[in-house]
Amino acid sequence: MPELTPDGLRAAVARIAPSRIPALTQHLFEATTNAQQAASLAPLRAFVHSWAVFVAIERHPERAARLRELERIIDAGDQDPAEAISEIRSIHEAAAAEAGL
């Protein structure tokens, strides 16, 4: 896992999912703006949490592929989403723990 800083997360995303750099940059801009307006670090903490979990998931291609499959199941609406939602939650919790969050 990279350092949980904007630069550390940006470098990790550039390595594992370079197409997501524009989204990371936009999210960081919004988080910084919101933090300044609210005089709170909460938006920046949310940014770090979100991207640290993303990196932790994407570092493991099988886990990332499974997450995308579960998201497709939910989006399709053909099945009861309860099991898929539960597994998604588990993936996110494991990734957050791996990231040290």
Biopython code that builds the backbone (N, CA, C, O; Angstrom):
import numpy as np
from Bio.PDB.StructureBuilder import StructureBuilder

atoms = [
    (1, "MET", "N", (0.845, -1.184, 0.000)),
    (1, "MET", "CA", (0.000, 0.000, 0.000)),
    (1, "MET", "C", (0.885, 1.240, 0.000)),
    (1, "MET", "O", (1.943, 1.266, 0.629)),
    (2, "PRO", "N", (0.435, 2.261, -0.713)),
    (2, "PRO", "CA", (1.190, 3.514, -0.728)),
    (2, "PRO", "C", (0.944, 4.291, 0.568)),
    (2, "PRO", "O", (0.102, 3.920, 1.386)),
    (3, "GLU", "N", (1.693, 5.366, 0.728)),
    (3, "GLU", "CA", (1.391, 6.291, 1.814)),
    (3, "GLU", "C", (0.004, 6.867, 1.559)),
    (3, "GLU", "O", (-0.383, 7.098, 0.413)),
    (4, "LEU", "N", (-0.733, 7.094, 2.627)),
    (4, "LEU", "CA", (-2.092, 7.613, 2.485)),
    (4, "LEU", "C", (-2.069, 9.136, 2.421)),
    (4, "LEU", "O", (-2.600, 9.832, 3.287)),
    (5, "THR", "N", (-1.438, 9.617, 1.368)),
    (5, "THR", "CA", (-1.375, 11.040, 1.060)),
    (5, "THR", "C", (-1.852, 11.206, -0.377)),
    (5, "THR", "O", (-1.847, 10.241, -1.141)),
    (6, "PRO", "N", (-2.261, 12.407, -0.755)),
    (6, "PRO", "CA", (-2.662, 12.593, -2.155)),
    (6, "PRO", "C", (-1.575, 12.172, -3.141)),
    (6, "PRO", "O", (-1.873, 11.529, -4.147)),
    (7, "ASP", "N", (-0.322, 12.523, -2.867)),
    (7, "ASP", "CA", (0.753, 12.141, -3.782)),
    (7, "ASP", "C", (0.965, 10.629, -3.811)),
    (7, "ASP", "O", (1.154, 10.047, -4.879)),
    (8, "GLY", "N", (0.934, 10.002, -2.650)),
    (8, "GLY", "CA", (1.111, 8.550, -2.599)),
    (8, "GLY", "C", (-0.007, 7.820, -3.321)),
    (8, "GLY", "O", (0.237, 6.869, -4.064)),
    (9, "LEU", "N", (-1.233, 8.270, -3.099)),
    (9, "LEU", "CA", (-2.376, 7.643, -3.754)),
    (9, "LEU", "C", (-2.355, 7.904, -5.259)),
    (9, "LEU", "O", (-2.676, 7.015, -6.048)),
    (10, "ARG", "N", (-1.978, 9.120, -5.660)),
    (10, "ARG", "CA", (-1.901, 9.435, -7.089)),
    (10, "ARG", "C", (-0.878, 8.532, -7.786)),
    (10, "ARG", "O", (-1.135, 8.029, -8.879)),
    (11, "ALA", "N", (0.278, 8.327, -7.154)),
    (11, "ALA", "CA", (1.307, 7.470, -7.746)),
    (11, "ALA", "C", (0.810, 6.034, -7.871)),
    (11, "ALA", "O", (1.067, 5.371, -8.876)),
    (12, "ALA", "N", (0.101, 5.553, -6.856)),
    (12, "ALA", "CA", (-0.422, 4.187, -6.907)),
    (12, "ALA", "C", (-1.484, 4.048, -7.996)),
    (12, "ALA", "O", (-1.487, 3.067, -8.740)),
    (13, "VAL", "N", (-2.373, 5.012, -8.090)),
    (13, "VAL", "CA", (-3.414, 4.967, -9.116)),
    (13, "VAL", "C", (-2.778, 5.059, -10.506)),
    (13, "VAL", "O", (-3.229, 4.392, -11.437)),
    (14, "ALA", "N", (-1.751, 5.868, -10.649)),
    (14, "ALA", "CA", (-1.069, 5.977, -11.947)),
    (14, "ALA", "C", (-0.477, 4.640, -12.367)),
    (14, "ALA", "O", (-0.413, 4.338, -13.559)),
    (15, "ARG", "N", (-0.046, 3.841, -11.406)),
    (15, "ARG", "CA", (0.525, 2.519, -11.709)),
    (15, "ARG", "C", (-0.542, 1.476, -12.017)),
    (15, "ARG", "O", (-0.405, 0.705, -12.968)),
    (16, "ILE", "N", (-1.607, 1.451, -11.214)),
    (16, "ILE", "CA", (-2.553, 0.340, -11.337)),
    (16, "ILE", "C", (-3.795, 0.656, -12.166)),
    (16, "ILE", "O", (-4.435, -0.256, -12.691)),
    (17, "ALA", "N", (-4.138, 1.923, -12.288)),
    (17, "ALA", "CA", (-5.345, 2.300, -13.046)),
    (17, "ALA", "C", (-5.182, 3.717, -13.590)),
    (17, "ALA", "O", (-5.905, 4.623, -13.174)),
    (18, "PRO", "N", (-4.242, 3.919, -14.513)),
    (18, "PRO", "CA", (-3.962, 5.275, -14.991)),
    (18, "PRO", "C", (-5.168, 6.006, -15.567)),
    (18, "PRO", "O", (-5.207, 7.236, -15.547)),
    (19, "SER", "N", (-6.133, 5.287, -16.069)),
    (19, "SER", "CA", (-7.320, 5.944, -16.625)),
    (19, "SER", "C", (-8.143, 6.647, -15.540)),
    (19, "SER", "O", (-9.001, 7.471, -15.856)),
    (20, "ARG", "N", (-7.892, 6.331, -14.273)),
    (20, "ARG", "CA", (-8.649, 6.927, -13.164)),
    (20, "ARG", "C", (-8.009, 8.205, -12.608)),
    (20, "ARG", "O", (-8.571, 8.839, -11.715)),
    (21, "ILE", "N", (-6.830, 8.586, -13.135)),
    (21, "ILE", "CA", (-6.159, 9.789, -12.645)),
    (21, "ILE", "C", (-7.048, 11.033, -12.767)),
    (21, "ILE", "O", (-7.090, 11.822, -11.824)),
    (22, "PRO", "N", (-7.759, 11.245, -13.881)),
    (22, "PRO", "CA", (-8.633, 12.428, -13.937)),
    (22, "PRO", "C", (-9.701, 12.435, -12.834)),
    (22, "PRO", "O", (-10.006, 13.488, -12.275)),
    (23, "ALA", "N", (-10.264, 11.275, -12.524)),
    (23, "ALA", "CA", (-11.268, 11.206, -11.459)),
    (23, "ALA", "C", (-10.644, 11.510, -10.104)),
    (23, "ALA", "O", (-11.233, 12.228, -9.295)),
    (24, "LEU", "N", (-9.459, 10.971, -9.851)),
    (24, "LEU", "CA", (-8.761, 11.253, -8.601)),
    (24, "LEU", "C", (-8.468, 12.745, -8.492)),
    (24, "LEU", "O", (-8.689, 13.341, -7.438)),
    (25, "THR", "N", (-7.978, 13.347, -9.556)),
    (25, "THR", "CA", (-7.646, 14.768, -9.548)),
    (25, "THR", "C", (-8.887, 15.615, -9.285)),
    (25, "THR", "O", (-8.838, 16.567, -8.507)),
    (26, "GLN", "N", (-9.986, 15.276, -9.925)),
    (26, "GLN", "CA", (-11.239, 16.010, -9.716)),
    (26, "GLN", "C", (-11.726, 15.850, -8.282)),
    (26, "GLN", "O", (-12.156, 16.822, -7.662)),
    (27, "HIS", "N", (-11.660, 14.636, -7.754)),
    (27, "HIS", "CA", (-12.098, 14.386, -6.385)),
    (27, "HIS", "C", (-11.233, 15.172, -5.400)),
    (27, "HIS", "O", (-11.747, 15.741, -4.437)),
    (28, "LEU", "N", (-9.923, 15.202, -5.639)),
    (28, "LEU", "CA", (-9.023, 15.952, -4.757)),
    (28, "LEU", "C", (-9.338, 17.451, -4.808)),
    (28, "LEU", "O", (-9.361, 18.115, -3.772)),
    (29, "PHE", "N", (-9.578, 17.979, -6.002)),
    (29, "PHE", "CA", (-9.938, 19.390, -6.136)),
    (29, "PHE", "C", (-11.213, 19.692, -5.349)),
    (29, "PHE", "O", (-11.276, 20.673, -4.608)),
    (30, "GLU", "N", (-12.228, 18.843, -5.517)),
    (30, "GLU", "CA", (-13.500, 19.050, -4.810)),
    (30, "GLU", "C", (-13.313, 18.927, -3.304)),
    (30, "GLU", "O", (-13.874, 19.716, -2.544)),
    (31, "ALA", "N", (-12.526, 17.943, -2.866)),
    (31, "ALA", "CA", (-12.293, 17.748, -1.435)),
    (31, "ALA", "C", (-11.566, 18.947, -0.834)),
    (31, "ALA", "O", (-11.891, 19.393, 0.267)),
    (32, "THR", "N", (-10.590, 19.458, -1.557)),
    (32, "THR", "CA", (-9.836, 20.617, -1.073)),
    (32, "THR", "C", (-10.742, 21.842, -0.975)),
    (32, "THR", "O", (-10.718, 22.565, 0.021)),
    (33, "THR", "N", (-11.527, 22.064, -2.003)),
    (33, "THR", "CA", (-12.461, 23.194, -2.006)),
    (33, "THR", "C", (-13.457, 23.072, -0.857)),
    (33, "THR", "O", (-13.695, 24.034, -0.127)),
    (34, "ASN", "N", (-14.034, 21.889, -0.702)),
    (34, "ASN", "CA", (-15.012, 21.680, 0.368)),
    (34, "ASN", "C", (-14.376, 21.821, 1.748)),
    (34, "ASN", "O", (-14.999, 22.352, 2.667)),
    (35, "ALA", "N", (-13.153, 21.354, 1.894)),
    (35, "ALA", "CA", (-12.457, 21.476, 3.177)),
    (35, "ALA", "C", (-12.233, 22.945, 3.523)),
    (35, "ALA", "O", (-12.404, 23.352, 4.672)),
    (36, "GLN", "N", (-11.853, 23.729, 2.531)),
    (36, "GLN", "CA", (-11.644, 25.158, 2.773)),
    (36, "GLN", "C", (-12.947, 25.856, 3.120)),
    (36, "GLN", "O", (-12.997, 26.667, 4.045)),
    (37, "GLN", "N", (-13.997, 25.543, 2.381)),
    (37, "GLN", "CA", (-15.286, 26.197, 2.619)),
    (37, "GLN", "C", (-15.875, 25.818, 3.977)),
    (37, "GLN", "O", (-16.481, 26.648, 4.655)),
    (38, "ALA", "N", (-15.692, 24.571, 4.360)),
    (38, "ALA", "CA", (-16.269, 24.095, 5.620)),
    (38, "ALA", "C", (-15.314, 24.253, 6.801)),
    (38, "ALA", "O", (-15.692, 24.009, 7.947)),
    (39, "ALA", "N", (-14.087, 24.658, 6.522)),
    (39, "ALA", "CA", (-13.056, 24.736, 7.559)),
    (39, "ALA", "C", (-12.982, 23.415, 8.325)),
    (39, "ALA", "O", (-12.974, 23.378, 9.555)),
    (40, "SER", "N", (-12.927, 22.324, 7.536)),
    (40, "SER", "CA", (-12.936, 20.972, 8.101)),
    (40, "SER", "C", (-12.046, 20.073, 7.255)),
    (40, "SER", "O", (-11.968, 20.222, 6.035)),
    (41, "LEU", "N", (-11.382, 19.144, 7.916)),
    (41, "LEU", "CA", (-10.578, 18.167, 7.186)),
    (41, "LEU", "C", (-11.390, 16.956, 6.726)),
    (41, "LEU", "O", (-10.858, 16.076, 6.048)),
    (42, "ALA", "N", (-12.652, 16.906, 7.085)),
    (42, "ALA", "CA", (-13.488, 15.744, 6.752)),
    (42, "ALA", "C", (-13.505, 15.440, 5.248)),
    (42, "ALA", "O", (-13.394, 14.271, 4.880)),
    (43, "PRO", "N", (-13.637, 16.431, 4.365)),
    (43, "PRO", "CA", (-13.630, 16.100, 2.930)),
    (43, "PRO", "C", (-12.308, 15.476, 2.472)),
    (43, "PRO", "O", (-12.302, 14.595, 1.613)),
    (44, "LEU", "N", (-11.203, 15.927, 3.039)),
    (44, "LEU", "CA", (-9.910, 15.348, 2.674)),
    (44, "LEU", "C", (-9.761, 13.942, 3.239)),
    (44, "LEU", "O", (-9.176, 13.072, 2.594)),
    (45, "ARG", "N", (-10.281, 13.717, 4.423)),
    (45, "ARG", "CA", (-10.263, 12.360, 4.986)),
    (45, "ARG", "C", (-11.100, 11.418, 4.128)),
    (45, "ARG", "O", (-10.712, 10.273, 3.900)),
    (46, "ALA", "N", (-12.242, 11.896, 3.656)),
    (46, "ALA", "CA", (-13.092, 11.074, 2.791)),
    (46, "ALA", "C", (-12.374, 10.757, 1.480)),
    (46, "ALA", "O", (-12.465, 9.638, 0.974)),
    (47, "PHE", "N", (-11.658, 11.743, 0.929)),
    (47, "PHE", "CA", (-10.876, 11.521, -0.288)),
    (47, "PHE", "C", (-9.849, 10.413, -0.056)),
    (47, "PHE", "O", (-9.767, 9.466, -0.838)),
    (48, "VAL", "N", (-9.072, 10.530, 1.010)),
    (48, "VAL", "CA", (-8.040, 9.533, 1.304)),
    (48, "VAL", "C", (-8.672, 8.164, 1.496)),
    (48, "VAL", "O", (-8.176, 7.173, 0.961)),
    (49, "HIS", "N", (-9.757, 8.098, 2.249)),
    (49, "HIS", "CA", (-10.416, 6.817, 2.495)),
    (49, "HIS", "C", (-10.867, 6.189, 1.180)),
    (49, "HIS", "O", (-10.600, 5.016, 0.920)),
    (50, "SER", "N", (-11.545, 6.969, 0.360)),
    (50, "SER", "CA", (-12.082, 6.463, -0.897)),
    (50, "SER", "C", (-10.989, 5.913, -1.807)),
    (50, "SER", "O", (-11.114, 4.811, -2.340)),
    (51, "TRP", "N", (-9.928, 6.677, -1.979)),
    (51, "TRP", "CA", (-8.876, 6.267, -2.909)),
    (51, "TRP", "C", (-7.970, 5.193, -2.315)),
    (51, "TRP", "O", (-7.415, 4.385, -3.059)),
    (52, "ALA", "N", (-7.809, 5.166, -1.011)),
    (52, "ALA", "CA", (-7.031, 4.088, -0.394)),
    (52, "ALA", "C", (-7.756, 2.754, -0.569)),
    (52, "ALA", "O", (-7.125, 1.737, -0.856)),
    (53, "VAL", "N", (-9.069, 2.757, -0.399)),
    (53, "VAL", "CA", (-9.854, 1.538, -0.608)),
    (53, "VAL", "C", (-9.790, 1.137, -2.084)),
    (53, "VAL", "O", (-9.632, -0.043, -2.396)),
    (54, "PHE", "N", (-9.910, 2.101, -2.986)),
    (54, "PHE", "CA", (-9.808, 1.809, -4.415)),
    (54, "PHE", "C", (-8.475, 1.128, -4.730)),
    (54, "PHE", "O", (-8.442, 0.104, -5.413)),
    (55, "VAL", "N", (-7.384, 1.696, -4.233)),
    (55, "VAL", "CA", (-6.057, 1.131, -4.487)),
    (55, "VAL", "C", (-5.956, -0.273, -3.896)),
    (55, "VAL", "O", (-5.446, -1.187, -4.545)),
    (56, "ALA", "N", (-6.435, -0.444, -2.683)),
    (56, "ALA", "CA", (-6.357, -1.758, -2.036)),
    (56, "ALA", "C", (-7.132, -2.804, -2.824)),
    (56, "ALA", "O", (-6.705, -3.957, -2.892)),
    (57, "ILE", "N", (-8.244, -2.435, -3.411)),
    (57, "ILE", "CA", (-9.025, -3.368, -4.231)),
    (57, "ILE", "C", (-8.308, -3.632, -5.551)),
    (57, "ILE", "O", (-8.126, -4.787, -5.936)),
    (58, "GLU", "N", (-7.909, -2.592, -6.235)),
    (58, "GLU", "CA", (-7.328, -2.730, -7.569)),
    (58, "GLU", "C", (-5.947, -3.389, -7.563)),
    (58, "GLU", "O", (-5.501, -3.897, -8.592)),
    (59, "ARG", "N", (-5.271, -3.385, -6.417)),
    (59, "ARG", "CA", (-3.962, -4.052, -6.324)),
    (59, "ARG", "C", (-4.094, -5.557, -6.521)),
    (59, "ARG", "O", (-3.113, -6.237, -6.823)),
    (60, "HIS", "N", (-5.292, -6.069, -6.351)),
    (60, "HIS", "CA", (-5.555, -7.497, -6.481)),
    (60, "HIS", "C", (-6.537, -7.695, -7.636)),
    (60, "HIS", "O", (-7.745, -7.555, -7.444)),
    (61, "PRO", "N", (-6.041, -8.014, -8.820)),
    (61, "PRO", "CA", (-6.913, -8.091, -10.003)),
    (61, "PRO", "C", (-8.118, -9.016, -9.833)),
    (61, "PRO", "O", (-9.200, -8.706, -10.331)),
    (62, "GLU", "N", (-7.954, -10.140, -9.144)),
    (62, "GLU", "CA", (-9.097, -11.045, -8.970)),
    (62, "GLU", "C", (-10.172, -10.393, -8.103)),
    (62, "GLU", "O", (-11.363, -10.527, -8.384)),
    (63, "ARG", "N", (-9.758, -9.695, -7.058)),
    (63, "ARG", "CA", (-10.724, -9.025, -6.179)),
    (63, "ARG", "C", (-11.415, -7.903, -6.943)),
    (63, "ARG", "O", (-12.625, -7.721, -6.810)),
    (64, "ALA", "N", (-10.662, -7.147, -7.741)),
    (64, "ALA", "CA", (-11.252, -6.061, -8.527)),
    (64, "ALA", "C", (-12.250, -6.607, -9.546)),
    (64, "ALA", "O", (-13.321, -6.034, -9.744)),
    (65, "ALA", "N", (-11.895, -7.705, -10.183)),
    (65, "ALA", "CA", (-12.796, -8.311, -11.168)),
    (65, "ALA", "C", (-14.072, -8.807, -10.491)),
    (65, "ALA", "O", (-15.164, -8.661, -11.041)),
    (66, "ARG", "N", (-13.940, -9.390, -9.311)),
    (66, "ARG", "CA", (-15.115, -9.873, -8.590)),
    (66, "ARG", "C", (-16.025, -8.708, -8.210)),
    (66, "ARG", "O", (-17.247, -8.809, -8.320)),
    (67, "LEU", "N", (-15.433, -7.608, -7.766)),
    (67, "LEU", "CA", (-16.223, -6.438, -7.408)),
    (67, "LEU", "C", (-16.993, -5.927, -8.622)),
    (67, "LEU", "O", (-18.179, -5.614, -8.513)),
    (68, "ARG", "N", (-16.340, -5.839, -9.772)),
    (68, "ARG", "CA", (-17.022, -5.384, -10.982)),
    (68, "ARG", "C", (-18.164, -6.338, -11.362)),
    (68, "ARG", "O", (-19.229, -5.897, -11.794)),
    (69, "GLU", "N", (-17.936, -7.633, -11.199)),
    (69, "GLU", "CA", (-18.988, -8.610, -11.492)),
    (69, "GLU", "C", (-20.181, -8.415, -10.552)),
    (69, "GLU", "O", (-21.329, -8.442, -10.994)),
    (70, "LEU", "N", (-19.915, -8.224, -9.284)),
    (70, "LEU", "CA", (-20.997, -7.999, -8.321)),
    (70, "LEU", "C", (-21.764, -6.719, -8.642)),
    (70, "LEU", "O", (-22.988, -6.676, -8.519)),
    (71, "GLU", "N", (-21.049, -5.690, -9.050)),
    (71, "GLU", "CA", (-21.709, -4.442, -9.434)),
    (71, "GLU", "C", (-22.577, -4.646, -10.674)),
    (71, "GLU", "O", (-23.662, -4.072, -10.773)),
    (72, "ARG", "N", (-22.107, -5.458, -11.617)),
    (72, "ARG", "CA", (-22.922, -5.769, -12.812)),
    (72, "ARG", "C", (-24.190, -6.526, -12.421)),
    (72, "ARG", "O", (-25.261, -6.270, -12.971)),
    (73, "ILE", "N", (-24.072, -7.450, -11.481)),
    (73, "ILE", "CA", (-25.238, -8.210, -11.016)),
    (73, "ILE", "C", (-26.284, -7.261, -10.461)),
    (73, "ILE", "O", (-27.470, -7.383, -10.769)),
    (74, "ILE", "N", (-25.845, -6.323, -9.649)),
    (74, "ILE", "CA", (-26.782, -5.369, -9.049)),
    (74, "ILE", "C", (-27.382, -4.463, -10.127)),
    (74, "ILE", "O", (-28.589, -4.223, -10.138)),
    (75, "ASP", "N", (-26.543, -3.964, -11.028)),
    (75, "ASP", "CA", (-27.026, -3.074, -12.081)),
    (75, "ASP", "C", (-28.029, -3.760, -12.999)),
    (75, "ASP", "O", (-28.971, -3.127, -13.474)),
    (76, "ALA", "N", (-27.831, -5.053, -13.251)),
    (76, "ALA", "CA", (-28.728, -5.782, -14.151)),
    (76, "ALA", "C", (-30.119, -5.906, -13.560)),
    (76, "ALA", "O", (-31.108, -5.906, -14.293)),
    (77, "GLY", "N", (-30.204, -6.012, -12.243)),
    (77, "GLY", "CA", (-31.504, -6.114, -11.589)),
    (77, "GLY", "C", (-32.229, -7.419, -11.815)),
    (77, "GLY", "O", (-33.432, -7.507, -11.571)),
    (78, "ASP", "N", (-31.514, -8.453, -12.285)),
    (78, "ASP", "CA", (-32.144, -9.738, -12.567)),
    (78, "ASP", "C", (-32.226, -10.648, -11.351)),
    (78, "ASP", "O", (-32.992, -11.611, -11.340)),
    (79, "GLN", "N", (-31.443, -10.345, -10.337)),
    (79, "GLN", "CA", (-31.364, -11.199, -9.159)),
    (79, "GLN", "C", (-31.603, -10.362, -7.910)),
    (79, "GLN", "O", (-31.528, -9.134, -7.937)),
    (80, "ASP", "N", (-31.890, -11.056, -6.821)),
    (80, "ASP", "CA", (-31.962, -10.394, -5.522)),
    (80, "ASP", "C", (-30.558, -9.877, -5.215)),
    (80, "ASP", "O", (-29.607, -10.659, -5.202)),
    (81, "PRO", "N", (-30.414, -8.590, -4.971)),
    (81, "PRO", "CA", (-29.078, -8.028, -4.792)),
    (81, "PRO", "C", (-28.472, -8.227, -3.400)),
    (81, "PRO", "O", (-27.326, -7.838, -3.175)),
    (82, "ALA", "N", (-29.201, -8.814, -2.480)),
    (82, "ALA", "CA", (-28.740, -8.888, -1.088)),
    (82, "ALA", "C", (-27.378, -9.567, -0.953)),
    (82, "ALA", "O", (-26.503, -9.056, -0.254)),
    (83, "GLU", "N", (-27.189, -10.701, -1.607)),
    (83, "GLU", "CA", (-25.906, -11.405, -1.492)),
    (83, "GLU", "C", (-24.780, -10.597, -2.133)),
    (83, "GLU", "O", (-23.677, -10.524, -1.591)),
    (84, "ALA", "N", (-25.055, -9.999, -3.272)),
    (84, "ALA", "CA", (-24.033, -9.193, -3.951)),
    (84, "ALA", "C", (-23.655, -7.990, -3.095)),
    (84, "ALA", "O", (-22.475, -7.657, -2.980)),
    (85, "ILE", "N", (-24.632, -7.346, -2.502)),
    (85, "ILE", "CA", (-24.368, -6.191, -1.644)),
    (85, "ILE", "C", (-23.532, -6.610, -0.440)),
    (85, "ILE", "O", (-22.594, -5.911, -0.056)),
    (86, "SER", "N", (-23.866, -7.728, 0.141)),
    (86, "SER", "CA", (-23.102, -8.231, 1.289)),
    (86, "SER", "C", (-21.651, -8.516, 0.915)),
    (86, "SER", "O", (-20.735, -8.188, 1.668)),
    (87, "GLU", "N", (-21.447, -9.125, -0.244)),
    (87, "GLU", "CA", (-20.081, -9.421, -0.676)),
    (87, "GLU", "C", (-19.316, -8.139, -1.021)),
    (87, "GLU", "O", (-18.123, -8.035, -0.737)),
    (88, "ILE", "N", (-19.985, -7.184, -1.620)),
    (88, "ILE", "CA", (-19.348, -5.893, -1.902)),
    (88, "ILE", "C", (-18.906, -5.241, -0.597)),
    (88, "ILE", "O", (-17.794, -4.725, -0.492)),
    (89, "ARG", "N", (-19.779, -5.271, 0.379)),
    (89, "ARG", "CA", (-19.442, -4.705, 1.689)),
    (89, "ARG", "C", (-18.216, -5.403, 2.272)),
    (89, "ARG", "O", (-17.335, -4.750, 2.832)),
    (90, "SER", "N", (-18.158, -6.711, 2.144)),
    (90, "SER", "CA", (-17.005, -7.465, 2.649)),
    (90, "SER", "C", (-15.719, -7.091, 1.919)),
    (90, "SER", "O", (-14.664, -6.960, 2.540)),
    (91, "ILE", "N", (-15.806, -6.921, 0.622)),
    (91, "ILE", "CA", (-14.632, -6.527, -0.164)),
    (91, "ILE", "C", (-14.139, -5.156, 0.289)),
    (91, "ILE", "O", (-12.938, -4.951, 0.468)),
    (92, "HIS", "N", (-15.062, -4.226, 0.472)),
    (92, "HIS", "CA", (-14.677, -2.884, 0.894)),
    (92, "HIS", "C", (-14.101, -2.883, 2.305)),
    (92, "HIS", "O", (-13.136, -2.169, 2.578)),
    (93, "GLU", "N", (-14.680, -3.671, 3.200)),
    (93, "GLU", "CA", (-14.160, -3.747, 4.568)),
    (93, "GLU", "C", (-12.762, -4.343, 4.592)),
    (93, "GLU", "O", (-11.893, -3.854, 5.314)),
    (94, "ALA", "N", (-12.538, -5.386, 3.817)),
    (94, "ALA", "CA", (-11.200, -5.998, 3.754)),
    (94, "ALA", "C", (-10.185, -5.020, 3.169)),
    (94, "ALA", "O", (-9.050, -4.941, 3.640)),
    (95, "ALA", "N", (-10.592, -4.281, 2.149)),
    (95, "ALA", "CA", (-9.692, -3.297, 1.531)),
    (95, "ALA", "C", (-9.369, -2.175, 2.504)),
    (95, "ALA", "O", (-8.224, -1.730, 2.578)),
    (96, "ALA", "N", (-10.359, -1.717, 3.247)),
    (96, "ALA", "CA", (-10.127, -0.651, 4.233)),
    (96, "ALA", "C", (-9.168, -1.134, 5.315)),
    (96, "ALA", "O", (-8.285, -0.390, 5.741)),
    (97, "ALA", "N", (-9.336, -2.367, 5.755)),
    (97, "ALA", "CA", (-8.428, -2.915, 6.766)),
    (97, "ALA", "C", (-7.010, -3.046, 6.202)),
    (97, "ALA", "O", (-6.033, -2.747, 6.889)),
    (98, "GLU", "N", (-6.907, -3.489, 4.966)),
    (98, "GLU", "CA", (-5.603, -3.615, 4.313)),
    (98, "GLU", "C", (-4.914, -2.260, 4.203)),
    (98, "GLU", "O", (-3.693, -2.159, 4.323)),
    (99, "ALA", "N", (-5.710, -1.223, 3.974)),
    (99, "ALA", "CA", (-5.167, 0.136, 3.849)),
    (99, "ALA", "C", (-4.846, 0.756, 5.200)),
    (99, "ALA", "O", (-4.243, 1.827, 5.273)),
    (100, "GLY", "N", (-5.247, 0.082, 6.261)),
    (100, "GLY", "CA", (-5.003, 0.608, 7.596)),
    (100, "GLY", "C", (-6.010, 1.651, 8.038)),
    (100, "GLY", "O", (-5.710, 2.497, 8.881)),
    (101, "LEU", "N", (-7.199, 1.591, 7.471)),
    (101, "LEU", "CA", (-8.243, 2.562, 7.809)),
    (101, "LEU", "C", (-9.199, 2.010, 8.849)),
    (101, "LEU", "O", (-10.139, 2.695, 9.249)),
]
sb = StructureBuilder()
sb.init_structure("model")
sb.init_model(0)
sb.init_chain("A")
sb.init_seg("    ")
for serial, (resi, resn, name, xyz) in enumerate(atoms, 1):
    if name == "N":
        sb.init_residue(resn, " ", resi, " ")
    sb.init_atom(name, np.array(xyz, "f"), 0.0, 1.0, " ", f" {name:<3s}", serial, name[0])
structure = sb.get_structure()
